[in-house]
Amino acid sequence: MSELWKYVSPGIPDELFERLPGIPMSQREIRLLMLSALRLEANSVVWDIGAGTGTIPVEIGLLCPQGQIIAIERDEEVANLIQLNCDRFGVHNVQIAIGSAPECLSQIATLPQRACIEGSRGLKPILQQVWEYLPSTGRVVVTAASLEALYEVSESFTQLQARNVEVVQAAVNRLETRGNSRRLAAVDPLFILSAEKLD
């Protein structure tokens, strides 16, 4: 259990994470949907591709202390940020792999049972490569910020003969104080796609 987050439930507030300007972060409500879609087991091996700030690896690391998470990030400075956030929350079961997907994936020795793909560039080749490494009953969760990315992932799932495909559009509003009034402000909408590999 982390001193910074003493609860067994996921959903760490965004402001508890260290951040870098311009580096995307999966916001709390989106993380909750992604974690649910992953259907984690206590000892799951999870690849998080495009791990960014490291919010997903931290949440999974706390939820599944017997699991193993590989956070894949191409930028070394961002990889250092992931490590910083893991250290902040006392998460010790995250390994960071620096490299660009899909090229770097073949270098990772531990194969995934679950995979999370975050980001917007080159989703199709990454998804196809990850699919080869997943075992039967493996699951993948992909985020898509645009209709083009949504189509790309949907088409890939069809070509891969993915099963139990689910698509959720997350439209979240948060209470914000602006001057003397409080309003609900929209968080950028995002598509969350998940599927299962069944041979």
Disulfide bonds with the S-S distance in Angstrom:
none
